[in-house]
Structure formats: structure tokens, C-alpha cells
Amino acid sequence: MNGAGKRARRSKSRPEDVLPVLPDTKGDLFWEMNEPGTEFKQSVVGIVVVRADGTIGYINPYLASLVGELPADMVNEPLLDFVAEQDRAAIAEVVKDCVSGKRRFVQLETTITHKSGTIVDIFVDASVAVFKGQPAAVGAAIDISERKQAEQALADSEAKLQTALTNMSQGLLMQDEEGRIILFNRRFAEIFQLPQDQIRLSMTVPELMDLAASTSGLRDLDPEATLAQLAKILRDPAGGTYLQRLNDGRSISASFQPMPEGGIVVTFEDITQRLADQAEIQHMAQFDALTELPNRLSFYDRLDTLMKQQRPGEFVGVLSLDLDHFKAVNDTLGHPTGDLLLQAAARRMQSCRRGEDIPARLGGDEFAIIQTPVKDPSDITALASRLIEAVSAPYDLDGRQVIVGISIGVAVAPSDGTDPDVLMKNADLALYRAKADGGNVYRFFEHEMDARMQARRLIELDLRKAIHNGGEFELLYQPMIDVKTGAVDSCEALLRWSSPERGLMMPDEFIPVAEATGLIVPLGEWVLYHACVEAARWPGEISVSVNLSPAQFKSKKLVRSIKNALAESGLPADRLELEITEQVLMKESEGAFVILRQIRDLGVRISMDDFGTGYSSIGYLRAFPFSKIKIDKSFIRDLPGRKDSIAIVRAVVALSSSLGILTTAEGVETEEQYLSVTTEGCNLVQGNFFSEPRPSAEVVQFFKKRFLEST
């Protein structure tokens, strides 16, 4: 017979241990019987005999059970009725070949269908046979469903593993104990720019480095260090991590984990962007975004380090710097111009420093410099002088010329402290002195400054207690006299503080503390309310004048507190006059004008106090319709002896008259001064020549007296 001795390709999935238990269907003795013996009926291997027409001649109980039938019900039925549909053509071909003798032996895996619909995997060993004198095919079968399920589960697991390896964001490499590759994924090849088709299993890391260099030019910046680290980790059962730097600028993190059976698993991650992000975050945390100078945190860290490392005989200078009139630039020219100014000033500061000096921006227009090493105080004065000269020079900012000054306070370690906070506090105290001395100068810290600051702190504590408890403040009133009629036009409310600990305190002793600490807001509300209440009891033609501090304009409650004082006291709005200084307009600019317009809309009058002591008085008169101008008493004091003072008074009166604004001469102490200001045309006069500040009850009596005298 053609093809004798040839067998179908053996299935790879056939277990070798099954073959010995299959019945010998090839012996001649089997086919001398008309019916199989009982050994087949009891066999745990399925036996089936198929006739030439494809019907079942015999099937044993075991195989019949796999399809859920009894043998008697399957005999004479077509075999293909019990075979899974997708395998019927292949089984029909095997039966045909065996019956015809074309193939004597065939082994295959196929499926049959249980009557419940379940598919059963079986392994079949089919042979040529003669059954009851007719050509037939006999097959021995075993159930391999469990094995097939296990194989499928393994295949699925391998597929998932391969998918995971392929789609990992990290590169993966497995090496045996000799350092040779046994597994890698696509991402590994991508990271090191290796052609996958040229990576061979059993290659070593040096060979991979050579491959990368030859194909893409990629090289390790320090290959010897990388290989040494790899060799070290291969000997270390704990594994480890190594940072690999490549010549294209990338940084690769390699994490090594030993395997129990020997060798290691290495994962590679490109952390170039992460390191860049971390560096940027670190930079942002330590440097000012606008000027690129170290920020407050970085400044204090460096100062703390220097203090800890300072040796005997060494000095460190700490300079606290503040731009003079910066807020005016911000308010008049806008924040973008203010930012340009800060950047330009920072560059000039950088140009003044020595190599080891550390400049920083602490916030706003506040800067600081650590000067180290300092051999002599002249080193500090030289730097401070350079800074003042450089920073105070004119700036050209987008076509606008800007001029600012710089005030500098200096503390020196160790004489002025060794703690960073103490040094900065003392440098700030010196800065306050520089500001108080007119600005654009430098001042060294003196211990008396700290004593004064401590005294201010005690005043603040007592002031807080007084505001909270009440009963310690009193208002006195100084009349303003109408020059033409001699009658009282209005009274200025003047605050006094009777402190149990300090005695009677004048405003110039505690108002600066109140302004610096924000206590001026509640204190100012108290003054405003009580002044309105007491003025409401006065004759209807007399108004009350109350001073407003620049600090009160920072409070959003100012307009509301004025409304409340008028409403609760019953005082008509036109009998209230609020006095402001040029400092309000210089410090608050447009925001102050908005608030002033809101106050004016209430019907309250507004006057400018201390006129002539600022820089832009005339400009403010054009910007806002003041009801009165009070000529500062510094110009009245020298009358009538100084001609320049007379000229100033005359000019102010003429200007005010042309604008329809009344003028008040304050600080009139003598008859000569009174005659001088009246001669020059002042409308109102105020001073001790007429009356010292009096309590409300006494000032009412003064009203009556002046009324009688004027009539």
C-alpha cells in the first residue's frame, strides 16, 4: 500500500506517558474476533471502530461517556454527528484514508461534542482495521481537556506577559549569572537606540554598548564606571540602582534585582525630563522668578550655613536694602514697569558685589546681600557706596526715565549677632534709620536702635490693651477762627492718650506705632465716631475736622465707618471735614482718589493738611477739589521775620484763591504771626494765640465767648 510506514506528523501536545496505556490495535489477533473483548469495555481509554460508510461499528463505554451517550445508542450512527463541527472534515479524511489503506496509522488531536454542548478535547491514535470482515478504522482516544486548558492558560499568560513587556514604559533586560542576555523588551532597545534584529540572546553588556555606538553613535559618558557598577551589583544579593549618563544628554536610571536561580533583572527608565523638572522645581524653590536672585528661603539657608562655619576672627556683613519711592513708580507707571525696575535694580546690585557676596530678593522691593569674607568695615562701606551710586542712577524703562533711591541697613556678625534672624532684624533696624534719615543712605546697626524698637513694642502692647479696654483716650478740640468775622468756623479734633503706665501721651508718641501695626484703623474709627457725637451737640454752624492717616486708606472699612459715624451721631455730612496729608496720595495714588471721591459724594468736605511739605502739592490740587488748604506751621513759625516764608504763604494763598479753595494758617502763636497771615489773605487761622486744645465742654464755652465778641 502506498505511503506504508509513513505516519502523520505527531502532535506536539501528545503526552509521552499516555502511549503505553493505549491498547495495541495493530495486532492481527484483535481482528480475528467479530466483537471486541471485555477488556475494551472496561478500558479507561476510549475505543471506536468506524466502518467504511462512516458509521460507528463499535464504541466502548468510556468513549461514549465523553459525549454523554450509551454505546448501544451510538452504534450504527455516523461518527461525525459526535465530532465538533470545525473538526468534521479532518476526521472524515482520516477515516477515509485508514479504511482505504492510504495511511495505516494517524495520530491527531481533535474535539468531540458532549450532548450538553460542551466541547471535549481528545487525542486519537487511528489505525487501519478489519471489522467483521470489512475494511474499517479503529481509534484509541484519551481525554486531554484538562491539559489543553492548562496549555491555553499558559499561552494566555505568556501572551499577557509579552504584551506587558512590549508596552512597558521601562526597558527590561534579564541576564544570567555570567552576565549574558536571556530576555529583553522593545523599550530597552528604544532607550539605547539598539536595532532589535541585531540584539542576540547571550550577548553581554559591553557587546551591547559596542552595538549602540556602532549603529547610532550613542555612548555612555563613563562606560568604565557603568561596567564597574554593574559588576558590583551582580555580586550584591540586594541589587541596587545606578544612574547612567549618555552622550546625547539623557539620564537613564537602571534598577537591578537579583533572581533566586542566578542572574539579574534590570529595568531601565529615561528620567531626563524628571530630573529637569526636579531641577526646575528646586530652582523655583530657591530663586526669585522675577530677578533670578536667591529668594528669602535660600538667603536664610546660606546665611545659616555661613554662621555655622564662621571661624574666630572672621566677619560677615548682612545688608538689608529697600528701594526708595518704589511704590510711587508702581502706582503711577503700573506694575509691569515696576517689575522692569526691580529686574534692572537687581542687575545693578549683581554688578556691585564681589565674587563670594550673595545677593537675594526677599520680596517686593526688599533685597539683602551677604558680604563674605569681610576683613574690615571699609569693605562694607565700599559695597554700600557702590550700591547707592549704581541703583540710584536714572533708569530708562521702555522709554520712560525713572529715578529711585536705595536705603541700606547693615549688621555685622558676630558683633551684631550670630543667629540669622537676629542679624536680619538688626539690619532691618538700621534700614529703618536710613529711611528715617531721608533715604538713599546706609546706616550701621547700633544697639540703641534695638532698645528703641523694644520700647515701641511695649507701646504697641499698651496701645492694644487701651483700645480693647477703652477709657484711656480723650479728644481735645482746637478752634479755627474766621478772619473776617472773628467767629469759630470749625474745630480740629486732637487725640490724647492718658496711659496708666506712661501718663499723658501726645499723638507723635503713639500714632506712628499705631500706623505701623495697623492699630490706627480701630483707633481712627473711635476718634471719628466720638468727634461726630460731640460735634452734633455744638451750634449748627460749627463743623468738626478729623485727621485721617495714610494707613486708614488701606482699610476697606474707611468709607463705611464714616457713614456709620454720621448715621449714629446724627451729624450732618457737611459739618464733617476730613484732613489728609500728601502722604495719603503719594502712598495710595489712584486708590486714594477713588476713596476720596466716595467720601466727597457723601457730602463730607476734605482738606489738605501740612500743605507745602511734600513734592507734588500743586499737582494734587489739580487732581482733586479740596475744600481747604492748611499751610504747614513750619512756614508760619518764622513769620514775619523770614521773607521766604512770607513769599510761600503769599503764593499758597494766591494759588488757593484762584482755585476757589479756602486757606487756613495753622500754628499761629503770636499776634505778629496773626497779623502777617491775615495781611497775606488767609481765610482761617488756628493756634494757641486764640485757644489751646480744649475738651468739648470747654470749647462750647469758647464758642459763646467768640460769638459775643464777634457781635
Solvent accessible surface area in square Angstrom, and as a share of the most:
residue,aa,sasa,rsa
1,M,131,0.59
2,N,138,0.71
3,G,30,0.29
4,A,63,0.49
5,G,69,0.66
6,K,145,0.61
7,R,99,0.36
8,A,26,0.20
9,R,194,0.71
10,R,107,0.39
11,S,21,0.14
12,K,193,0.82
13,S,24,0.16
14,R,10,0.03
15,P,34,0.21
16,E,115,0.52
17,D,112,0.58
18,V,23,0.13
19,L,52,0.26
20,P,111,0.70
21,V,89,0.51
22,L,23,0.12
23,P,31,0.20
24,D,105,0.54
25,T,5,0.03
26,K,92,0.39
27,G,28,0.27
28,D,119,0.62
29,L,125,0.62
30,F,24,0.10
31,W,45,0.16
32,E,131,0.59
33,M,93,0.42
34,N,103,0.53
35,E,96,0.43
36,P,14,0.09
37,G,20,0.19
38,T,91,0.53
39,E,104,0.46
40,F,17,0.07
41,K,108,0.46
42,Q,151,0.67
43,S,27,0.18
44,V,115,0.66
45,V,3,0.02
46,G,0,0.00
47,I,0,0.00
48,V,15,0.08
49,V,0,0.00
50,V,5,0.03
51,R,70,0.26
52,A,66,0.52
53,D,108,0.56
54,G,21,0.20
55,T,25,0.15
56,I,0,0.00
57,G,9,0.08
58,Y,20,0.08
59,I,5,0.03
60,N,0,0.00
61,P,59,0.37
62,Y,64,0.24
63,L,12,0.06
64,A,0,0.00
65,S,63,0.41
66,L,22,0.11
67,V,4,0.02
68,G,20,0.19
69,E,54,0.24
70,L,122,0.61
71,P,36,0.22
72,A,87,0.67
73,D,86,0.44
74,M,3,0.01
75,V,45,0.26
76,N,94,0.48
77,E,70,0.31
78,P,58,0.36
79,L,27,0.13
80,L,57,0.29
81,D,84,0.43
82,F,31,0.13
83,V,4,0.02
84,A,1,0.01
85,E,136,0.61
86,Q,131,0.58
87,D,30,0.15
88,R,94,0.34
89,A,83,0.64
90,A,55,0.43
91,I,15,0.08
92,A,40,0.31
93,E,85,0.38
94,V,14,0.08
95,V,19,0.11
96,K,135,0.57
97,D,8,0.04
98,C,0,0.00
99,V,27,0.15
100,S,76,0.49
101,G,2,0.01
102,K,122,0.52
103,R,63,0.23
104,R,99,0.36
105,F,34,0.14
106,V,3,0.02
107,Q,13,0.06
108,L,29,0.14
109,E,50,0.22
110,T,10,0.06
111,T,17,0.10
112,I,12,0.06
113,T,42,0.25
114,H,50,0.22
115,K,147,0.62
116,S,85,0.55
117,G,49,0.47
118,T,80,0.47
119,I,82,0.42
120,V,15,0.09
121,D,31,0.16
122,I,7,0.04
123,F,0,0.00
124,V,20,0.11
125,D,14,0.07
126,A,7,0.05
127,S,1,0.01
128,V,36,0.21
129,A,4,0.03
130,V,71,0.41
131,F,11,0.04
132,K,101,0.43
133,G,60,0.58
134,Q,117,0.52
135,P,68,0.43
136,A,1,0.01
137,A,5,0.04
138,V,1,0.01
139,G,4,0.04
140,A,2,0.02
141,A,2,0.02
142,I,18,0.09
143,D,61,0.32
144,I,8,0.04
145,S,18,0.11
146,E,145,0.65
147,R,55,0.20
148,K,60,0.26
149,Q,121,0.54
150,A,63,0.49
151,E,65,0.29
152,Q,104,0.46
153,A,61,0.48
154,L,110,0.55
155,A,46,0.36
156,D,63,0.33
157,S,61,0.39
158,E,97,0.43
159,A,57,0.44
160,K,147,0.62
161,L,104,0.52
162,Q,105,0.46
163,T,78,0.45
164,A,54,0.42
165,L,11,0.06
166,T,39,0.23
167,N,101,0.52
168,M,51,0.23
169,S,94,0.61
170,Q,60,0.27
171,G,0,0.00
172,L,20,0.10
173,L,3,0.01
174,M,40,0.18
175,Q,2,0.01
176,D,34,0.18
177,E,125,0.56
178,E,131,0.59
179,G,9,0.08
180,R,97,0.35
181,I,1,0.01
182,I,77,0.39
183,L,57,0.29
184,F,42,0.17
185,N,6,0.03
186,R,102,0.37
187,R,68,0.25
188,F,6,0.03
189,A,2,0.02
190,E,87,0.39
191,I,1,0.01
192,F,22,0.09
193,Q,78,0.35
194,L,11,0.06
195,P,37,0.24
196,Q,88,0.39
197,D,129,0.67
198,Q,87,0.39
199,I,14,0.07
200,R,150,0.55
201,L,108,0.54
202,S,59,0.38
203,M,10,0.04
204,T,29,0.17
205,V,22,0.13
206,P,62,0.39
207,E,70,0.32
208,L,10,0.05
209,M,39,0.18
210,D,96,0.50
211,L,22,0.11
212,A,7,0.06
213,A,25,0.20
214,S,90,0.58
215,T,63,0.36
216,S,52,0.34
217,G,29,0.28
218,L,9,0.04
219,R,136,0.50
220,D,18,0.09
221,L,116,0.58
222,D,72,0.37
223,P,47,0.29
224,E,125,0.56
225,A,40,0.31
226,T,13,0.07
227,L,58,0.29
228,A,63,0.49
229,Q,51,0.23
230,L,17,0.09
231,A,39,0.31
232,K,120,0.51
233,I,7,0.03
234,L,64,0.32
235,R,179,0.65
236,D,53,0.28
237,P,118,0.74
238,A,81,0.63
239,G,9,0.08
240,G,31,0.30
241,T,87,0.51
242,Y,43,0.16
243,L,63,0.32
244,Q,14,0.06
245,R,117,0.43
246,L,4,0.02
247,N,70,0.36
248,D,69,0.36
249,G,59,0.57
250,R,45,0.16
251,S,5,0.03
252,I,0,0.00
253,S,20,0.13
254,A,2,0.02
255,S,45,0.29
256,F,17,0.07
257,Q,110,0.49
258,P,34,0.21
259,M,25,0.11
260,P,142,0.89
261,E,134,0.60
262,G,24,0.23
263,G,10,0.10
264,I,4,0.02
265,V,36,0.21
266,V,1,0.00
267,T,33,0.19
268,F,17,0.07
269,E,50,0.22
270,D,48,0.25
271,I,15,0.07
272,T,45,0.26
273,Q,123,0.54
274,R,114,0.41
275,L,53,0.26
276,A,51,0.40
277,D,59,0.30
278,Q,96,0.43
279,A,61,0.47
280,E,100,0.45
281,I,114,0.58
282,Q,98,0.43
283,H,74,0.33
284,M,126,0.56
285,A,48,0.37
286,Q,57,0.25
287,F,50,0.21
288,D,24,0.12
289,A,96,0.74
290,L,46,0.23
291,T,18,0.10
292,E,99,0.44
293,L,1,0.01
294,P,11,0.07
295,N,30,0.15
296,R,107,0.39
297,L,105,0.52
298,S,3,0.02
299,F,0,0.00
300,Y,48,0.18
301,D,75,0.39
302,R,85,0.31
303,L,0,0.00
304,D,47,0.24
305,T,64,0.37
306,L,40,0.20
307,M,22,0.10
308,K,156,0.66
309,Q,121,0.54
310,Q,38,0.17
311,R,170,0.62
312,P,138,0.87
313,G,71,0.68
314,E,73,0.33
315,F,82,0.34
316,V,6,0.04
317,G,0,0.00
318,V,0,0.00
319,L,0,0.00
320,S,5,0.03
321,L,1,0.00
322,D,21,0.11
323,L,2,0.01
324,D,10,0.05
325,H,112,0.50
326,F,18,0.08
327,K,94,0.40
328,A,37,0.28
329,V,13,0.08
330,N,24,0.12
331,D,49,0.25
332,T,98,0.57
333,L,56,0.28
334,G,25,0.24
335,H,123,0.55
336,P,102,0.64
337,T,13,0.08
338,G,0,0.00
339,D,56,0.29
340,L,63,0.32
341,L,0,0.00
342,L,5,0.02
343,Q,52,0.23
344,A,11,0.08
345,A,0,0.00
346,A,3,0.02
347,R,155,0.57
348,R,58,0.21
349,M,1,0.00
350,Q,71,0.31
351,S,90,0.58
352,C,11,0.07
353,R,82,0.30
354,R,84,0.31
355,G,73,0.70
356,E,115,0.52
357,D,3,0.01
358,I,27,0.14
359,P,7,0.05
360,A,0,0.00
361,R,35,0.13
362,L,19,0.09
363,G,30,0.29
364,G,44,0.43
365,D,26,0.14
366,E,77,0.34
367,F,1,0.01
368,A,0,0.00
369,I,1,0.00
370,I,0,0.00
371,Q,0,0.00
372,T,19,0.11
373,P,62,0.39
374,V,7,0.04
375,K,175,0.74
376,D,68,0.35
377,P,86,0.54
378,S,62,0.40
379,D,39,0.20
380,I,0,0.00
381,T,39,0.23
382,A,45,0.35
383,L,0,0.00
384,A,0,0.00
385,S,53,0.34
386,R,90,0.33
387,L,0,0.00
388,I,27,0.13
389,E,133,0.60
390,A,27,0.21
391,V,0,0.00
392,S,26,0.17
393,A,40,0.31
394,P,69,0.43
395,Y,4,0.01
396,D,113,0.58
397,L,14,0.07
398,D,126,0.65
399,G,71,0.68
400,R,118,0.43
401,Q,137,0.61
402,V,8,0.05
403,I,112,0.57
404,V,3,0.02
405,G,9,0.09
406,I,0,0.00
407,S,0,0.00
408,I,0,0.00
409,G,0,0.00
410,V,0,0.00
411,A,0,0.00
412,V,22,0.13
413,A,0,0.00
414,P,66,0.42
415,S,77,0.50
416,D,18,0.09
417,G,17,0.16
418,T,77,0.45
419,D,67,0.35
420,P,15,0.10
421,D,95,0.49
422,V,63,0.36
423,L,0,0.00
424,M,7,0.03
425,K,84,0.36
426,N,8,0.04
427,A,0,0.00
428,D,41,0.21
429,L,9,0.05
430,A,0,0.00
431,L,14,0.07
432,Y,115,0.44
433,R,73,0.27
434,A,0,0.00
435,K,74,0.31
436,A,85,0.66
437,D,68,0.35
438,G,68,0.65
439,G,10,0.10
440,N,60,0.31
441,V,41,0.24
442,Y,62,0.24
443,R,84,0.31
444,F,62,0.26
445,F,16,0.07
446,E,86,0.38
447,H,123,0.55
448,E,103,0.46
449,M,8,0.04
450,D,37,0.19
451,A,63,0.49
452,R,111,0.41
453,M,57,0.25
454,Q,91,0.41
455,A,48,0.37
456,R,86,0.31
457,R,116,0.42
458,L,100,0.50
459,I,23,0.12
460,E,18,0.08
461,L,80,0.40
462,D,23,0.12
463,L,0,0.00
464,R,108,0.39
465,K,92,0.39
466,A,0,0.00
467,I,48,0.24
468,H,158,0.71
469,N,96,0.49
470,G,35,0.34
471,G,85,0.81
472,E,29,0.13
473,F,21,0.09
474,E,77,0.35
475,L,10,0.05
476,L,28,0.14
477,Y,0,0.00
478,Q,17,0.08
479,P,1,0.01
480,M,1,0.00
481,I,3,0.02
482,D,40,0.21
483,V,38,0.22
484,K,184,0.78
485,T,78,0.45
486,G,18,0.18
487,A,30,0.23
488,V,11,0.06
489,D,42,0.22
490,S,0,0.00
491,C,0,0.00
492,E,11,0.05
493,A,5,0.04
494,L,34,0.17
495,L,16,0.08
496,R,23,0.08
497,W,1,0.00
498,S,58,0.37
499,S,5,0.03
500,P,103,0.65
501,E,106,0.47
502,R,94,0.34
503,G,35,0.34
504,L,116,0.58
505,M,10,0.04
506,M,77,0.34
507,P,36,0.23
508,D,114,0.59
509,E,85,0.38
510,F,0,0.00
511,I,39,0.20
512,P,57,0.36
513,V,5,0.03
514,A,0,0.00
515,E,61,0.27
516,A,75,0.58
517,T,47,0.28
518,G,36,0.35
519,L,15,0.08
520,I,9,0.05
521,V,31,0.18
522,P,52,0.33
523,L,2,0.01
524,G,9,0.08
525,E,55,0.25
526,W,73,0.26
527,V,16,0.09
528,L,4,0.02
529,Y,81,0.31
530,H,59,0.26
531,A,0,0.00
532,C,0,0.00
533,V,33,0.19
534,E,40,0.18
535,A,0,0.00
536,A,38,0.30
537,R,175,0.64
538,W,11,0.04
539,P,50,0.31
540,G,55,0.53
541,E,128,0.57
542,I,6,0.03
543,S,5,0.03
544,V,0,0.00
545,S,0,0.00
546,V,3,0.01
547,N,60,0.31
548,L,9,0.04
549,S,10,0.07
550,P,20,0.12
551,A,18,0.14
552,Q,11,0.05
553,F,8,0.04
554,K,137,0.58
555,S,20,0.13
556,K,196,0.83
557,K,88,0.37
558,L,8,0.04
559,V,25,0.14
560,R,129,0.47
561,S,17,0.11
562,I,0,0.00
563,K,102,0.43
564,N,70,0.36
565,A,3,0.03
566,L,20,0.10
567,A,83,0.64
568,E,120,0.54
569,S,22,0.14
570,G,58,0.56
571,L,4,0.02
572,P,68,0.43
573,A,24,0.18
574,D,90,0.47
575,R,26,0.10
576,L,0,0.00
577,E,1,0.01
578,L,1,0.00
579,E,2,0.01
580,I,0,0.00
581,T,33,0.19
582,E,6,0.03
583,Q,81,0.36
584,V,0,0.00
585,L,4,0.02
586,M,44,0.20
587,K,92,0.39
588,E,30,0.14
589,S,19,0.12
590,E,104,0.47
591,G,42,0.40
592,A,0,0.00
593,F,20,0.08
594,V,69,0.39
595,I,31,0.16
596,L,0,0.00
597,R,91,0.33
598,Q,85,0.38
599,I,0,0.00
600,R,92,0.34
601,D,111,0.57
602,L,53,0.26
603,G,38,0.36
604,V,3,0.02
605,R,75,0.27
606,I,5,0.02
607,S,0,0.00
608,M,0,0.00
609,D,13,0.07
610,D,46,0.24
611,F,8,0.03
612,G,32,0.31
613,T,82,0.48
614,G,24,0.24
615,Y,186,0.71
616,S,49,0.32
617,S,11,0.07
618,I,105,0.53
619,G,39,0.38
620,Y,30,0.11
621,L,8,0.04
622,R,204,0.74
623,A,52,0.40
624,F,4,0.02
625,P,83,0.52
626,F,7,0.03
627,S,35,0.22
628,K,3,0.01
629,I,0,0.00
630,K,2,0.01
631,I,0,0.00
632,D,15,0.08
633,K,108,0.46
634,S,42,0.27
635,F,35,0.15
636,I,0,0.00
637,R,146,0.53
638,D,46,0.24
639,L,9,0.05
640,P,71,0.44
641,G,66,0.63
642,R,126,0.46
643,K,174,0.74
644,D,69,0.36
645,S,6,0.04
646,I,33,0.17
647,A,52,0.41
648,I,64,0.32
649,V,0,0.00
650,R,128,0.47
651,A,61,0.47
652,V,12,0.07
653,V,16,0.09
654,A,61,0.47
655,L,49,0.24
656,S,0,0.00
657,S,80,0.52
658,S,89,0.57
659,L,81,0.40
660,G,70,0.67
661,I,13,0.07
662,L,83,0.41
663,T,2,0.01
664,T,0,0.00
665,A,0,0.00
666,E,20,0.09
667,G,15,0.14
668,V,0,0.00
669,E,83,0.37
670,T,56,0.33
671,E,97,0.44
672,E,100,0.45
673,Q,14,0.06
674,Y,54,0.21
675,L,97,0.48
676,S,14,0.09
677,V,0,0.00
678,T,34,0.20
679,T,111,0.64
680,E,32,0.14
681,G,37,0.36
682,C,4,0.03
683,N,50,0.26
684,L,4,0.02
685,V,0,0.00
686,Q,7,0.03
687,G,3,0.03
688,N,70,0.36
689,F,80,0.33
690,F,32,0.13
691,S,4,0.03
692,E,109,0.49
693,P,36,0.22
694,R,73,0.27
695,P,46,0.29
696,S,22,0.14
697,A,77,0.59
698,E,86,0.39
699,V,0,0.00
700,V,38,0.22
701,Q,111,0.49
702,F,14,0.06
703,F,8,0.03
704,K,112,0.47
705,K,116,0.49
706,R,45,0.16
707,F,123,0.51
708,L,128,0.64
709,E,102,0.46
710,S,45,0.29
711,T,122,0.71
